[in-house]
């Protein structure tokens, strides 16, 4: 059993909704805020715990309101609760979650803050920087920024167009738009539209045949990492990286492809730590 220097922290999103996180590590100057992907939470992945195995930065692994498949989050008073979780969250609300986490870390006295996201967490941190231009953020780290729209299209094949039509119809019905549907993995029609439609802000952020508007606006340092055995892809991951390299306006863009790593970087966490640590030491203040 391994033991970490860590503490649980309850923090407030900028709209006063209560969320949970865990602060790991001894470094008091630099903190990496880590966002999970779909169906994840602050403790489910080994990545943030592995990343903390050195003293060059601490890790604040947080729940977004999209944690787990379905969940209920409440206001600071505890009186008001809303249905959330991956299946029911409103993607744009992730800005409020991240802002709350950044405020928390700043209030704890950290000088340098990096945002790291895994999978859908990449869309969230990219959208946050695009929307806020938060000067407190020193860099962003993208762990497996997959193209959800194209993957769903590849998965469904000829049924994709019918799927698109159906979620469009359901999202227009006030009684159905925010109701989790078992047939669609307990996702609401609005969430499906957000994640798998060309009209969704979320789905187009890493649509690699598109503009990559949000990513292309980021000027601060960027590290992007894929595994060579990424399961959720519609082309070789090297092509994803070449597209990001062409689209970026950051003067400090770095990418790494970890040999034999999958989407979750299982059993390759040490390499992920090595590259992340080297990059933060190089670009950090």
C-alpha positions, 0 to 999 in steps of 0.5 A: 500500500502506498501513502500520499501526503494529501487532504480532502477539500470541499470547494465551491464552484463560482455559482456556489455549487459544492464539489469535492477534491483531493490535494496531493503532494508537498510542493507549496508553490506549483499546483496542477489542477486535474480534471477527470473524463466522462464517468470519472471522479477525483479518485477513480483514476491513478493518474493524479496520484502517480503524477504527485510522486515527486516534489516539483508540483502538487496535484489538486484532483477535482470532481466537476459537476459531471462526476460519475454517470449520474450524481446530485450536487448541492449549493453551499447551504445544502438546500438546493440540489440539481441532477448532474453527472456525465449523463446530465451535466451542462458542459458550459458549466464546467467553466464555473467548476474550474474557476472555483478550483483555481480560486481555491488553489490561489487562496491556499497560496500557490503561485503557479497553476497548471490545468490538466485534463484527461479525455473530456477533461481536455475539452473542459480545460480548453474551453475554460482558457478560451472563455476566460483567458484566466491570467492565473493559468501558466499552462495546459496539459492534454492527456488523450484529447480524443475526438468524441464526435468522430469516434461516435460516428465510427462506432455507429456507422450507418446508424449515425445519421439516425442517431443525430436526428433522434437526439435533435428531436428529443432535445427539442422536447421540454419534457425529454431534453434533460431526462436521462434515457437508459437506451442512450446510456442514461445520457440526457438528449441535451448532453448527447447533443453537446457531446456528439453533434456538430451543434455542440460546443463540446463535441467540436472542440477536438473535432480534428477535421474542424477549426479547433477554434478554442484550442487555436486561441490558446497562447500559454504553453501546451503539452499534449500526450497520447498513447500509441494504442489509444482506443478512441481514435479514427486515425493514427494518433500521430496525425492528431498531434500534427494537426494540433501542431499546425493549429496552435498559436502557442510558442511553447507547444510540446507533444508526446506519444507514449509507446503502447499506452492506451487511453487511460495510460494504464501501466504507463503512468511513470512515463506520463509522470516523467514527461509532465514533470520535465515539461513543467520544470521547463516552462514553469516560473 
